[in-house]
Amino acid sequence: MDRSGAPEFPESPDAALARLVEGNERFREGRARKPRQGTVRRMQIVEDQQPFAAILACADSRVSPEVVFDQGLGDLFVVRVAGNTAADPVVVGSLEFAVEVLGSVLVLVLGHSDCGAVRGAIDVATKGVALPGDIDAVVAPIVPAVERARGASEGTLLDAAIAANVEAVVASLGAVPVIAERVVAGSLKVAGGEYDLASGAVNFVGWPAA
């Protein structure tokens, strides 16, 4: 650990992902350390930041990555938008900044159970519901994921669409040149996860279930 109490920067993308897995285990088991959240840490990162992971998460108030993964100030570069979509260039550019400028070695797309944005997309796709204001623009990028999940039974459509949405966003980010070249070089990983509101567990795509 360095003088701020932060562990050494992960030696690989897989090590970064493992750090999130370990932090989530602490959180869901009631052993959260709430590290690097005090005055000393705050002052030590005033002039510089080196977040090891960039996380694209849903804006849902119940899904806070720093809490869910038991990390501290300066550890995560978090971008949040309802439905954890990457259709907006501002969202993509923010993640590119984390990778290109700040040196993050992991990009994680974090969906969650009972996602209201995905539920809204289901209403639009299956019932033709018209959503007010700009809410329609929020759910529009999710509708294709709903269509891909339409083979699921009515009782499992929401879960299937949430998973399909995470997978689609992971794939789209993996095709972004700034991100893709680092993935090919092995210096970056793009992964997906789904946070369960009830259990507190994050199940990672391509990682053993929690």
Legacy VTK file of the C-alpha trace (Angstrom):
# vtk DataFile Version 3.0
C-alpha trace
ASCII
DATASET POLYDATA
POINTS 210 float
0.000 0.000 0.000
1.050 3.605 -0.565
1.082 6.316 2.064
-2.591 7.124 1.483
-3.581 3.591 2.442
-4.481 2.727 -1.132
-3.394 -0.651 -2.474
-0.916 -0.677 -5.318
-2.374 0.005 -8.758
-3.596 -3.317 -10.209
-0.951 -5.061 -12.277
-3.506 -6.176 -14.867
-7.146 -5.732 -15.904
-7.968 -9.089 -14.319
-6.403 -7.930 -11.054
-8.573 -4.807 -11.199
-11.676 -6.913 -11.723
-10.652 -9.181 -8.855
-10.380 -6.118 -6.605
-13.987 -5.226 -7.408
-15.083 -8.809 -6.766
-13.385 -8.773 -3.359
-14.865 -5.406 -2.461
-18.344 -6.540 -3.389
-17.918 -9.641 -1.244
-17.101 -7.446 1.740
-20.079 -5.201 1.052
-22.666 -7.935 0.720
-21.340 -9.818 3.756
-21.478 -6.734 5.974
-17.674 -6.427 6.211
-17.268 -3.185 4.258
-14.122 -1.293 5.210
-15.218 2.031 3.662
-11.568 2.692 2.812
-9.855 5.907 1.780
-12.795 8.185 2.541
-11.297 10.527 5.142
-9.614 13.904 5.204
-6.098 12.555 4.605
-7.098 10.717 1.459
-9.095 13.703 0.217
-6.084 15.974 0.492
-3.702 13.477 -1.091
-5.657 13.324 -4.349
-6.396 17.026 -4.764
-3.951 17.446 -7.640
-4.020 14.011 -9.228
-6.211 10.977 -9.720
-5.514 7.479 -10.983
-8.736 5.469 -10.843
-8.025 1.838 -11.632
-11.508 1.220 -13.065
-14.067 3.206 -15.032
-17.637 2.173 -14.338
-20.685 2.919 -16.451
-23.539 2.460 -14.002
-27.247 3.148 -13.879
-28.292 6.419 -12.241
-30.564 4.470 -9.875
-30.122 5.832 -6.345
-29.739 2.308 -4.961
-26.695 1.499 -7.080
-23.629 3.420 -5.909
-20.446 1.797 -7.275
-18.121 3.124 -4.565
-20.413 1.600 -1.933
-21.239 -1.612 -3.787
-17.548 -2.325 -4.429
-16.286 -0.937 -1.099
-13.828 1.487 -2.681
-12.704 4.972 -1.736
-12.019 8.416 -3.099
-10.008 8.316 -6.309
-10.400 4.565 -6.880
-13.215 4.584 -9.457
-14.122 6.854 -12.356
-17.906 6.597 -12.419
-20.261 7.596 -15.221
-23.948 7.185 -14.413
-26.954 7.362 -16.698
-30.375 5.739 -16.395
-30.194 2.314 -18.024
-26.357 2.287 -18.092
-26.355 2.920 -21.844
-23.538 4.250 -24.012
-25.545 5.844 -26.823
-24.523 9.374 -25.885
-21.058 10.478 -27.122
-20.596 12.365 -23.851
-20.836 9.056 -22.001
-18.447 7.320 -24.377
-16.054 10.257 -24.307
-16.023 10.224 -20.520
-14.989 6.579 -20.533
-12.384 7.269 -23.202
-10.986 9.996 -20.949
-10.689 7.548 -18.061
-8.785 5.110 -20.240
-6.706 7.491 -22.356
-5.854 10.194 -19.831
-6.280 8.662 -16.382
-5.001 5.184 -17.184
-7.918 3.045 -15.990
-7.319 -0.604 -16.873
-10.902 -1.811 -16.528
-14.198 -0.592 -17.956
-17.206 -2.151 -16.251
-20.806 -1.823 -17.395
-22.960 -2.223 -14.300
-26.648 -3.033 -14.694
-28.958 -4.019 -11.879
-32.090 -5.965 -11.042
-35.521 -4.359 -11.444
-34.131 -1.563 -13.613
-36.788 1.071 -14.239
-35.231 2.194 -17.507
-35.318 -1.343 -18.884
-38.866 -1.759 -17.623
-39.783 1.412 -19.501
-38.150 0.068 -22.661
-40.231 -3.091 -22.318
-43.405 -1.006 -22.090
-42.409 0.884 -25.217
-41.453 -2.243 -27.171
-44.315 -4.514 -26.135
-47.192 -2.148 -25.380
-46.463 0.895 -27.489
-46.440 3.112 -24.409
-45.511 6.775 -25.015
-43.255 8.126 -22.294
-43.346 11.809 -21.301
-40.683 14.425 -21.949
-37.211 13.139 -22.763
-37.693 9.852 -20.909
-38.289 8.258 -24.293
-34.732 9.224 -25.284
-33.455 7.455 -22.168
-35.110 4.130 -22.975
-34.713 4.200 -26.771
-31.168 2.710 -26.718
-32.470 -0.164 -24.583
-35.334 -1.178 -26.898
-33.060 -3.285 -29.180
-31.974 -5.299 -26.131
-35.631 -5.865 -25.262
-36.268 -7.099 -28.793
-33.384 -9.573 -28.490
-34.847 -10.837 -25.219
-38.417 -11.195 -26.517
-38.099 -14.983 -26.605
-38.101 -15.038 -22.805
-41.310 -15.769 -20.945
-43.298 -12.833 -19.617
-42.109 -13.510 -16.091
-38.428 -13.488 -17.083
-38.437 -10.827 -19.806
-37.222 -8.061 -17.514
-34.231 -10.057 -16.267
-33.409 -11.213 -19.783
-33.601 -7.670 -21.142
-31.387 -6.325 -18.346
-28.754 -8.940 -19.199
-29.081 -8.298 -22.936
-28.671 -4.568 -22.372
-25.467 -5.026 -20.362
-24.077 -7.373 -22.996
-24.934 -4.949 -25.809
-23.247 -2.019 -24.068
-20.149 -4.092 -23.327
-19.962 -5.017 -27.027
-20.453 -1.437 -28.213
-17.782 -0.066 -25.900
-15.421 -2.835 -26.941
-15.685 -1.566 -30.503
-14.716 2.024 -29.634
-11.229 2.521 -31.160
-9.617 4.140 -28.103
-10.858 1.239 -25.994
-10.501 -1.551 -28.554
-6.800 -0.961 -29.211
-6.041 -1.325 -25.520
-8.143 -4.450 -25.225
-6.216 -5.999 -28.105
-2.944 -5.013 -26.432
-4.070 -6.665 -23.195
-3.813 -3.472 -21.132
-7.584 -3.018 -20.745
-10.611 -5.204 -20.120
-14.261 -4.385 -20.797
-16.609 -6.390 -18.593
-20.230 -6.428 -17.543
-21.953 -7.018 -14.247
-25.424 -7.085 -12.758
-26.089 -5.856 -9.238
-28.858 -7.568 -7.299
-30.719 -5.018 -5.198
-31.838 -7.567 -2.605
-28.644 -9.550 -1.996
-26.090 -6.824 -2.721
-24.173 -9.217 -4.974
-22.735 -8.340 -8.355
-22.653 -11.194 -10.822
-20.026 -10.545 -13.470
-20.252 -11.563 -17.097
-17.518 -14.119 -17.647
-16.832 -14.360 -13.915
-18.093 -16.942 -11.425
-21.485 -15.990 -10.022
-21.442 -14.481 -6.561
LINES 1 211
210 0 1 2 3 4 5 6 7 8 9 10 11 12 13 14 15 16 17 18 19 20 21 22 23 24 25 26 27 28 29 30 31 32 33 34 35 36 37 38 39 40 41 42 43 44 45 46 47 48 49 50 51 52 53 54 55 56 57 58 59 60 61 62 63 64 65 66 67 68 69 70 71 72 73 74 75 76 77 78 79 80 81 82 83 84 85 86 87 88 89 90 91 92 93 94 95 96 97 98 99 100 101 102 103 104 105 106 107 108 109 110 111 112 113 114 115 116 117 118 119 120 121 122 123 124 125 126 127 128 129 130 131 132 133 134 135 136 137 138 139 140 141 142 143 144 145 146 147 148 149 150 151 152 153 154 155 156 157 158 159 160 161 162 163 164 165 166 167 168 169 170 171 172 173 174 175 176 177 178 179 180 181 182 183 184 185 186 187 188 189 190 191 192 193 194 195 196 197 198 199 200 201 202 203 204 205 206 207 208 209
